Amino acid sequence: MPVIRRLSGLEILDSRGRPTVQATCELSSGVMATISVPSGASTGAHEAHELRDGDPQRYRGLGCRRAVSHIHGEIQAALAGRTLYDQGELDQSLIELDGTADKSRLGANAILAVSLAFARAAALEQGVPLYRYFAGLLGDGEARTLPRPTINLFSGGKHAGGQVSIQDLLLVPVAAQTMDQALATVVEVFQCAAELNRERYGVRLLTADEGGLAPPFPSIEAMWDDALAAIRRAGFEPGREVALAVDVASSHFYSEGYYALSADQRLSPAEMIDQIAAWLTDYPIVSVEDGLSEEDWDHWPDLRARLDGRALVLGDDFLCTNPARIQRAIDSGAANALLLKVNQIGTLTEAGEACQLARAAGWHVTISARSGETEDHWLADLAVGWGGDHIKIGSITQSERLAKYNRLLAIEAETGLPIR
């Protein structure tokens, strides 16, 4: 059983140049592991609380020195020298030490960093790959498949300055038989889309927070049409070889019971559902994320019923990887897929509970990165270990995204696992 010898933290920068937290865990065996946690831009109201310093003179108030100080201060004092039975005991100790419902006292960024650093150290001590350690948290320790990637092509909303209201259009390489083939397919479509951007909008290859292209689309439908054109230019058939997914992120343009989809399009919930259904009729969309606002509980069951059998109804801000919200959605028939972000809930154990709850209901699970990422690639191991149906990392550019895709390629080469 592992014994923590020392914990330390460091404030580092994420892919947007904003502070986040890195933690190092040293065990009594001498094993040492370091991990970095991400940070989101499109955050749900019910997410665990990232602790920020609030000093406007430094990183515009977003510094993480307080969270870091808790790691090598109060958390270190509480855990150093303790024999820990397993990951669950560590995480429960962190939850109890913080003592708040949203982890706001010590900071979810500090707590998650320690939770993950311990996991990586424990895997090293056991002499197993991190994905096998993660698999052991929820099952028998065996990884059986690789997740199919959903990869950002175009971005809007909070990720790209709001030139269109919806946040991301993603590619799903549905015909790919391997991770290698999936990534090669998407890279070709991405390059074709970049060429179209130059031809149609006169813009060079500039990317949004998660690496997606963000030209000045005149409408949402123009974005869909450009995606289909890029798929065809790349030599693939839309729907049969490459499908689409959409992150609507509706909470960001929902107010007073209406969805401001554009300057001249203010839709009621029923009209918003009609609009999403119309998109599915016209375009090969297989997944709709946060199609309605995170608090529009009355209409999510209507959305799921309307899209049943046509596309996944995926909850991100709506569910916040929170078991209580997931259970309510199961009971009300409000969704059939979970976007799992570990930092939304704050510990591996709680995220695992959310994953198992969704699985027990027959839901699909997509393991997701955040807009503010680091070069750490633990997310790829998590998606493999927890049997994610899909993984959502971002686009096929930028090192913080590619580190995770490259880790998936390495796991594929090591294990020969099939892609979902």
Secondary structure, 3 states (H helix, E strand, C coil): CCEEEEEEEEEEECCCCCEEEEEEEEECCCCEEEEECCECCCCCCCCCCCCCCCCCCCHHHCCCHHHHHHHHHHHHHHHCCCECCCHHHHHHHHHHHHCCCCCCCCCHHHHHHHHHHHHHHHHHHHCCCHHHHHHHHHCCCCCCCECEECEEEEECHHHCCCCCCCCEEEEECCCCCCHHHHHHHHHHHHHHHHHHHHHHHCCCCCECCCCCECCCCCCHHHHHHHHHHHHHHCCCCECCCEEEEEECCHHHHEECCEEEEECCEEECHHHHHHHHHHHHHHCCEEEEECCCCCCCCCCHHHHHHHHCCCCEEEECCCCCCCHHHHHHHHHHCCCCEEEECHHHHCCHHHHHHHHHHHHHCCCEEEEECCCECCCCCHHHHHHHHCCCCEEECCCCCCHHHHHHHHHHHHHHHHHCCCEC
